[in-house]
Amino acid sequence: MSQSAAWLMLVIAGALDVGWAISMKYAEGYTRAGWSLASLVLLAAFVFLLGRALNVLEVGVAYSVWTGIGAAGTFLLGVVLFGETLSAVKLAGIALVLTGIVALKLA
């Protein structure tokens, strides 16, 4: 697998991580069957893609990028979907996370 394909899988895994976190919220402690199933499917999918990406990418970089995508995406969707609070400090923190992801990709 090429570096480009591995990075694409990593980004998709990060996006699926966001979907997983949001689906867990909707699953309400795994008491709602449909959302619970969606959560487990998303979990399996992102673990598979992350594992494939790790065959090519450095584990420290890949894991950091994956968690950064998950953290930033989940934070933003939490604001949009659940009305979670947004502040300048939180936005600055997410900007730092995203800056770190770009720096790791360029390294």
C-alpha positions as CSV (number, residue, x, y, z in Angstrom):
1,M,0.0,0.0,0.0
2,S,1.2,3.5,-0.8
3,Q,1.8,6.3,1.7
4,S,-1.1,8.2,0.1
5,A,-3.5,5.3,0.5
6,A,-2.4,4.8,4.1
7,W,-3.1,8.5,4.8
8,L,-6.5,8.3,3.2
9,M,-7.4,5.3,5.3
10,L,-6.2,7.2,8.4
11,V,-8.3,10.2,7.6
12,I,-11.3,8.0,6.9
13,A,-10.7,6.1,10.2
14,G,-10.6,9.5,12.0
15,A,-13.9,10.5,10.4
16,L,-15.4,7.1,11.4
17,D,-14.1,7.7,14.9
18,V,-16.2,10.9,15.0
19,G,-19.2,9.0,13.8
20,W,-18.6,6.3,16.5
21,A,-18.5,8.9,19.3
22,I,-21.6,10.6,18.1
23,S,-23.4,7.3,17.7
24,M,-22.5,6.4,21.3
25,K,-24.1,9.5,22.5
26,Y,-27.3,8.7,20.5
27,A,-27.2,5.1,21.8
28,E,-27.8,6.4,25.3
29,G,-25.6,3.9,27.1
30,Y,-26.3,1.2,24.5
31,T,-30.0,1.2,25.3
32,R,-31.1,2.1,21.8
33,A,-30.6,-0.9,19.5
34,G,-30.2,0.9,16.2
35,W,-27.7,3.4,17.4
36,S,-25.9,0.7,19.4
37,L,-25.5,-1.4,16.3
38,A,-24.3,1.6,14.3
39,S,-21.7,2.4,17.0
40,L,-20.3,-1.1,16.9
41,V,-20.1,-1.1,13.1
42,L,-18.3,2.2,13.1
43,L,-15.9,1.0,15.8
44,A,-15.0,-2.1,13.8
45,A,-14.6,-0.1,10.6
46,F,-12.3,2.5,12.1
47,V,-10.2,-0.1,13.9
48,F,-9.8,-2.0,10.7
49,L,-8.8,1.1,8.7
50,L,-6.4,2.3,11.4
51,G,-4.8,-1.1,11.5
52,R,-4.3,-1.1,7.8
53,A,-2.8,2.4,7.8
54,L,-0.4,1.3,10.6
55,N,1.2,-1.2,8.2
56,V,2.7,1.8,6.4
57,L,2.7,4.8,8.7
58,E,4.6,5.3,11.9
59,V,2.4,4.4,14.9
60,G,3.1,7.6,16.9
61,V,2.2,9.8,14.0
62,A,-0.8,7.8,12.8
63,Y,-2.3,7.4,16.3
64,S,-1.8,11.1,17.0
65,V,-3.4,12.2,13.8
66,W,-6.3,9.7,14.2
67,T,-7.1,10.9,17.8
68,G,-6.7,14.5,16.7
69,I,-9.2,14.1,13.9
70,G,-11.6,12.3,16.3
71,A,-11.2,14.9,19.0
72,A,-11.7,17.9,16.7
73,G,-14.5,16.4,14.8
74,T,-16.4,15.2,17.8
75,F,-16.0,18.5,19.5
76,L,-17.4,20.4,16.5
77,L,-20.3,18.0,16.0
78,G,-21.0,18.2,19.8
79,V,-21.5,21.9,19.4
80,V,-23.6,21.6,16.2
81,L,-25.8,18.6,17.2
82,F,-26.0,18.8,21.0
83,G,-25.6,22.5,21.7
84,E,-22.4,22.0,23.6
85,T,-20.7,25.2,24.7
86,L,-18.3,27.0,22.4
87,S,-15.7,29.5,23.6
88,A,-12.6,31.2,22.2
89,V,-10.4,29.1,24.4
90,K,-12.0,25.9,23.1
91,L,-11.7,27.1,19.5
92,A,-8.0,27.9,20.2
93,G,-7.5,24.4,21.6
94,I,-9.0,22.8,18.5
95,A,-7.0,25.0,16.3
96,L,-3.9,23.8,18.0
97,V,-4.9,20.2,17.6
98,L,-5.5,20.7,13.9
99,T,-2.2,22.6,13.5
100,G,-0.5,19.6,15.2
101,I,-2.2,17.2,12.7
102,V,-0.9,19.3,9.7
103,A,2.6,19.4,11.3
104,L,2.7,15.6,11.7
105,K,1.5,15.1,8.1
106,L,4.3,17.5,6.8
107,A,7.0,15.9,9.0
